Amino acid sequence: MENKNKSEKNCPCGRIITDPKNKTGLCPKCQKTGVNIVSALGVAGIVFLVKKNGGKIIKSTFDVVKNIKKF
């Protein structure tokens, strides 16, 4: 068996990460890819919710503004 340093982690792509401050266990390239995927899913989710509930949101926003103006 190899003597591995406890601060070394392996990225799924195969790179060895020796930075002790790296908490994710991913190399910079894989971190960037992960962030891009998650942000794309987040934008898709927001678009889906706005498309599904956009009219209700706008209508309730106008109602709230009208009620604030009354005071």
N, C-alpha and C positions, 0 to 999 in steps of 0.2 A: 504494500500500500504506500501511497505517496503521503508525505507529510505536508498537509495543507495548512496554510496560514488561516486563522479564524476570520481575519478581515477580508479574505478573498471570497468573492461570489462569482458565480457563473451566470452570464446572461443567456437567455434562450437561444440566441444566435451563435453562442459558443465562445464569446469573448470573456476573458477573465477580468473581473473588476476588483481592483486593489484599493480603491478609495474608501477609507473607513466612514466617510460622511455620506456615502451613497446608501440611502435607505431602501430604494426601490429594487435594487438588484438588476437593473437594466443599464445597458450601455447608452451613451447619448443618442446614438442613431435610433435605437429601439424606443427610447423615451419620446423622441420627436414623433416617431410613427404612432405610438400609443396616444399621444396628445392629439395628433391630427385625427385619428379615428374617433376618439371620444368627443372631440369638438364637433365633428361632422354629425355624429349621432345626436348630440345635444341640439344642434341647429335643426335637424330633421324633426326632432320631438317638438320643438317650439313651433315650427311651421305647422305640424300636424294639429297641435292644440289650438293655434290661432285659426286655422282653417275650420276646425270643428266648432269652436266656441267663440269665434271672433265677433259675431253679431251680438251675442249676449254680453260680451265684455264691453263693447262700445256703448250699448244701450244702458248698461248699469253705470258706466262712467258718466254719461250725460245725466242720469238721474241723481247721482251723487253731487255733481256740479250744481244742478238746479237746487238741491236741498241746502247746499252750502250758501248759495246766493240768497236764500230766503232769510238766513240769520243775519 
